[in-house]
Structures are given as C-alpha cells and as structure tokens.
Amino acid sequence: MERIPILKMGDFLLVTIQVDMHDQMALALQDDLTERIVRTGARGVLIDISSLEIVDSFIGRMLGVIAGMSRVLDAETVVVGMQPSVAITLVELGLALTGVRTALNVEKGMKLLRAATGLADETNHAGERE
Amino acid sequence: MPANESKELPLRTDDDIVRMRQAVRSIAIETGLSLVDQTKLVTAASELGRNTRIYGGGGSVKIEKVDNGIRRGVRLTFEDHGTGIPNVELALKDGYTTGGGLGLGLGGSKRLCNEFEIDSRPGEGTRVMIARWKP
C-alpha cells in the first residue's frame, strides 16, 4: 500500500498529503506518525493539506486523533493550508476540528509550532520559504 | 457524458470510494457546479459511499447528470442490500453511530445537498438519493 511520507526537519515532523487518500492510508498515517514521534522525540508535527480537495468526517477524525496522540506524546500538531471550499464544506458537514490547531500556510504553521514548543531560537531558520 | 445519461460504479473497496469521488468530481465540473458546490457534493458522496461499503456490506452508486428544464445538476443514488437502518430518524441525528465513527455521515451529507431521500428496509438494504443543482 502507498504510504504518506513523513519528513523530519529539526525537532519537527512534516507531512504533505498530496494524494486522494483512501481510508487505510489515513489509518496508516496515524500509526506511522505516532511511531515517528516516539522514535525521534519530535516536538511538533505540521500537516499540509493544501492539496486535499475534500476533508470528510473520516479524514477529519484522523486529524483529530493525530492531534490528540501527539499531545499525549509531548508534541504539538498544526494543520495548514486548508482550501476555502474545504473549510466551508467541513463546517456545514458538522466538523469543527475541535482540538486541532490550524494555520493558513506552512510559514504561519511553523511559527505557531515554534511558539507552542518554545523552540523559537534553535529552529528560527526553519520553514522560511519566501 | 450528455445530460440525463448515467453511469454506475461499484462500492466494495477503499479504492472504489476514491474512484467514485473522482467520477463525481468530474461530472460536477462538466455540469458547471461552482468549486464550493463540487466540494460539498464530493464530500457528501464520500460519506455515503463509505456507509454503503461499511454498513451496507458493499453496493453501488449511480451517477447521473440531470436537467429538469430549468436547472442542471448531479444526482447520486447509493444502493446496498445490507441489513438496512432500523431507525432512519435516529441515524440522521448528528453524533449517532453504530460503527464507531463520528456519526456525521448521513446528517452531514443531507446538509451538503439540495435534495436528500432515504429508503431503508431492515433486512433488505438501503437506498440514498442526493442531488445538487446548479443555482
């Protein structure tokens, strides 16, 4: 089965979801991320969903579970890049992604992670793309 | 696909759901639905397709381009021959689930569409029809 790659950058893990995920792939990502947080001692997880054309209740639940699991493992999760049409649909569907931190783009997401984890100084160079 | 024509796809595996989402998206684009309306329709389709696969034990979806003389739209009909839903009213309530999900699938997809019809008979199966019209 195809798996979503997880990149490590300093104290953070980066995930960019670029494919139309089927359910098993979402479950595998949950497991892979938990394992990587523990193995690397990562303090933050950034999930870029800017390529996702829909977020249904299954993917919404996956994002919530990842945020919850990482919090328990002393890491913060931030979900970035949600398309406006996806945001409108998600709220109408009834999913508010309670407990999931979000940011508009990768840059703002990195800033949020650095602030939340108190790692501002060491990783100040990371995530600056423009 | 010309107006009033339809295609039918199986809903038995995770991959079928992904293929169905892509087929619904492309017909929604052909019909001229806005990006937000496409997204709502595909999201509703994803929820209902998953219900068909998991609770219905697999089934099919009919995807139709429809034209009522005034408006054009897309109609989707999900059908399975599973155990059926004993209490449809309860199943439509947000947060109600028998499968460990979030319980948003049925009620949520109803909110995302212009038309929603459900016909379920215990022991025989479930049929859900939704439609989204171009304003």
Interface residues (C-beta under 8 A of the other chain):
Chain A: D20 M21 H22 D23 Q24 M25 E53 I54 V55 D56 S57 F58 G60 R61 Q83 P84 S85 V86 I88 T89 L90 E92 L93 G94 L95
Chain B: D14 D15 I17 V18 R21 Q22 R25 L35 V36 Q38 T39 K40 V42 T43 S46 E47 R50 D94 G101 L102 L104 G105 G107 G108 S109 R111 L112
